[in-house]
Amino acid sequence: MTTPKTEMSEAEEVDAVVRKVLSVSHQELQKRERNWQRKRARKKRAKTSPASHASDSKV
């Protein structure tokens, strides 16, 4: 009587993750990285707008 294998060993989990990562092409990884950097840059710019600095000055 065999039972279905539901639990993976740590090595098998690492192997599965590595296979998923390596299945994505280099071009796709670069594309995702560029998109992520653009989004991150937009967020940084939005937090430090010139208008927010103007309201802080007490002249």
N, C-alpha and C positions, 0 to 999 in steps of 0.2 A: 504494500500500500504506500503510494507516494503522495506527499502533500505538496500543494503548490507553493512555490517559493515567493513569499510576500516581502520578506525582509532582505535588504541588501546589506552586504558588508560595507564597511567604510571605503575599502579599496574599490569596490564595484560602483559606489556612488561617485567617487572621484573620477573614475574611468568614464562613467556616463556623462558627467559634466564636461569633461575634457572633449569627449566626442561631439557634444553639442556645440561647443565653442569652435572647434576646428572644422565643423561642417559649414560655417559661415565663411564666405569668400573674403579675401583681403579688401577688395573694393567695397563690399558691403560694410565691413567694419570701419573703413575710412569715411564712408558716407554718414554712418550713424554718429561717428565721432565729430564730424563737422557740424551736423545738426545739433548735437548736444552742446558744443561750444558756442554756437550762435544763440541758442536759448539761454545759456548761462550768461553770455555777454549782455543780452537784452535785459535780463533780470537785474544785473549789476547797474546798468545805465538807468533803469527805472527807479531804483532806490536813491540815486544821487542826482536828482534833477536840479537845475539852476533855480527854479522857482522855490524849492524847499529851502535853499540856502538864503534866498532873498528875504524870506519871511522871518528867518532867525536873526537877522541883523537889526540892532536897536540903535538907530542913529537919531 
